[in-house]
Amino acid sequence: MGTPKSNGIVELVDEKSSDRGFFCIKLVGYITEEMNRISESSFDFWHQRFMEAKGGACAYRNICPNYARTVAMRRKEPVQLSLNF
């Protein structure tokens, strides 16, 4: 009988998805802090910041320790990461 194939109407639970989600809790904190500072509260602002971060051009990359770690992991040569908290 074989494995069932999706027909596009019904999603199969065990089917592999090509969509890879993106989420960063530090990004949420930075966005919330910036929105409080500039009195902004729109979905477009959140969406813009998340799309920038997902694309690798995070607006908070200069202050975010997570961004520094992920950039270091992408390099070919070994990099000593700092453990400052």
C-alpha positions in Angstrom: 0.0 0.0 0.0 2.9 2.4 0.7 3.0 5.8 2.4 0.1 8.1 2.0 0.8 11.2 -0.2 -0.6 14.7 0.6 -3.2 16.0 -1.8 -2.7 19.6 -0.8 -6.0 19.7 1.0 -5.2 17.7 4.1 -1.8 18.1 5.9 -0.1 14.9 6.9 1.5 15.0 10.3 4.5 12.9 9.5 5.3 14.7 6.2 8.5 16.7 6.3 8.1 20.4 5.9 10.5 22.7 4.1 9.4 25.7 6.2 11.9 26.4 9.0 10.5 28.6 11.7 12.5 31.4 13.3 12.1 32.8 16.8 14.5 34.5 19.2 13.3 35.5 22.7 16.0 38.1 23.0 14.7 39.7 19.8 11.3 40.0 21.4 12.8 41.7 24.4 14.7 44.2 22.2 11.7 45.0 20.1 9.5 45.5 23.1 12.1 47.8 24.7 12.4 49.8 21.5 8.7 50.1 21.0 8.2 51.4 24.6 11.0 53.9 24.0 9.6 55.3 20.7 5.9 54.8 21.5 5.4 52.5 18.5 2.9 49.6 18.6 2.3 48.2 15.2 2.4 44.8 13.6 4.4 46.1 10.7 7.2 47.2 13.1 7.4 43.6 14.6 7.2 42.0 11.2 10.0 44.2 9.8 12.3 43.5 12.7 11.7 39.7 12.6 12.2 39.6 8.8 15.5 41.5 9.2 16.7 39.1 11.9 15.6 36.0 9.9 17.5 37.3 6.9 20.7 37.7 9.0 20.6 41.4 9.3 19.2 41.8 12.8 18.9 45.5 13.9 20.2 44.5 17.4 23.3 42.6 16.2 25.7 45.0 17.9 24.3 44.4 21.4 23.0 40.8 21.1 25.1 37.9 22.5 23.1 35.4 20.5 24.0 37.0 17.2 27.7 37.0 18.1 27.5 33.3 18.8 25.7 32.3 15.6 28.0 34.4 13.4 31.0 32.7 15.1 29.5 29.3 14.4 29.1 30.0 10.7 32.8 30.6 10.2 35.1 27.8 9.0 38.0 28.5 11.4 37.6 27.9 15.1 36.6 30.9 17.2 36.9 31.3 21.0 33.6 32.6 22.2 33.4 34.8 25.3 31.3 33.6 28.2 30.4 37.0 29.6 26.8 37.2 30.9 
